[in-house]
Amino acid sequence: MAKAHGFYSYLILQHIIIKTMVLVKPTTIPPWNTTSLSSFPYETLNHEITTKLFQDTISIKTASSDFGKLLQQTPNAVFHPSSVSDIVRLVKSSYTASSPFKIAARGHGHSVGGQAMAKDGVVVEMGSLINGGIRVCGSESLGFYADVGGEQLWIDVLRATMEHGLAPGSWTDYTYLSVGGTLSNAGISGQSFRYGPQISIVLEMDVITGKGDFMTCSKTMNSDLFYGVLGGLGQFGIITRATIVLQKAPARVKWVRMIYVDFVTFTKDQEHLISLNDNGPNYVEGSLIMKKSPANNWRSSFFSIQDESEVNSLASKHAILYSLEVVKYYDESTTKTIDEELDEMFNGLSFKTGFIFKKDVTFVDFLNRVRSEEVKLRSKGLWDVHHPWLNLFVPKSHILDFNQRVFIDIIRKESKSSGPFLVYPMNRKK
């Protein structure tokens, strides 16, 4: 086992757009079966499958790309299932065929390295499923939970559960992602230090395996499959249903950003905040602010025009700033005490004097913050562009070296990159 480096790991997300760059074809996880095909065996498929295979230009073009826009792989067909049984039949047909074909499940197409593509195979368009949608339930033994189709988007899970005053505890920054998609990766955001990634709030799943077997799995039932599928990059099965733990949803949030000129104090304060447990924040992230990565970006237009001007002016003096982003949930019962709680929580932090900025928004608006920026970028034709993103876990013992060798020695000196650079700590125990 590798030696543990301290109590925390740092998640580094570099959402980079480089003006002068050479794109190297990335190594990607192959979609399930990697057998090369010279032709597609339509004659071996039954009528129930072939009537739902599409080869029109729009379907093929959509399934040949993803959000990353770095790789293109053309499938032979796109499968539009109306039921889970349709997918079972498709997978079994491949598994029993003399020449199996590749299969990849596609949720909202938000992978960045071709993980939801199937060259010369079949892409399963999960959004076509009529799969029972979202059911909010509760029991004495399990508490409140939601039974959710793998094809559902997290934004729809949010809307459905909020009608009951409930919500999942763990989220991603962007909510227009499929449940099956994020659970096949991890589902990480600023809440993960406290609630764990999204794969840690799953009680049970229905999965179609590589043999075409339909299986229900949990920590106690078919547990190898359960733990293999969660974070398994789609290589162990297709998630068709997940049972998600729910908790009481807050009504509003206090959303705060603090500016630092020193990386050591920035990370020290981040680590302090995530150590506060129940008395601490519900969300902690951090980001870099530079000339070509200004205070406001596509993740959120947090700063007012005047505040952004002051922050960007400071960034021009220091070349690079570090923004600590914190959120604390509250509702009617804590309306009168929330500001006092924030003051106590921020006591002793070392952000630059005068550079703390606060907003008060609804819980839903905070979780859906990236969507409003997406709409703006789409209107300008700036959303469907290349996304050469890189996500890394860096041990606490090396995070200062990473700042010096990457953020300062490369990114600041080269001054060619734009787009968000996110940096925030996580508890290893989560």
Buried (B, 14 or more C-beta within 10 A) or exposed (E): EEEEBBEBBBBBBBBBBBEEEEEEEEEBBBBBBEEEBEEBBEEBBEEEBEEBBBEEEEBBEBBBBBBBBBBEBBBBBBBBBEBBEBBBBBBBBBBEBEEBBBBBBBBBBBBBBBBBBBBBBBBBBBBBBEBEBBEBEEEEEEEBBBBBBBBBBBBBBBBBBBEBBBBBBBBBBBBBBBBBBBBBBBBBBBBBBBBBBBBBBBBBBBBBBBEBBBBBBBEEEBEEBBBBBBBBBBBBBBBBBBBBBBBEBBBBBBBBBBBBBBBEBBBBBBBBBBEEEEEBBBBBBBBBBBEEBBBBBBBBBBBEEEBBEBBBEBBEEBEBBBBBBBBBBBBEEBEEEBBEBBEEBBEEBBBBEEBBBEBEBEBBBBBBBBEEBBEEEEEEEEBEEBBBBEBEEBBBEBBEEBBEEBBBEEBBEEEBBBBBBBBBBBBBEB
